[in-house]
């Protein structure tokens, strides 16, 4: 009887731990992609990860015309390295990005449409890699052999996973 009770207790603990871990992973994954109460992320379900999928750019315009859609922000999330550390670079249309992701610029300024080789850096990433306003950082692609030198125009705080990212104009992505 004691062995049976122990087995049931251990099985219940294992099931609970597994279920809790999967629920946290799913919730974190949705937060990272930007899905929320009123936000839906569109990505290629056929790809192995959301970062390697391709979604046609014309969908942004098509979705923006639907009733009830207030904002559409086309984005590309690129795994890369900066100063030898793994980083995600989020390439965005700045005006559209700000409609869905309220951020507070702590130093410098936010990106604007005409910016070419500029970026803003999340506060946690800036601290972690000792990145300062006005510096130029070399961003090296992981999935493709490409690199960019980007000038840091601002340091921002968002209280989201974006605080560990670099945000750059869409053409950089």
Secondary structure, DSSP 8 states (H G I E B T S, - for coil): -HHHHHHHHHHHHHHHHHHHHHHHHHHHHHHHHT--SS------TTSSSTTT----THHHHHHHTSTT------EEEEEEEETTEEEEEEEE-HHHHHHHS--EEEEE----TT-SSEEEEEHHHHHHHT--TT-EEEEEESSSS-EEEEEEEEEEE-SSGGGGEEEEEGGG-
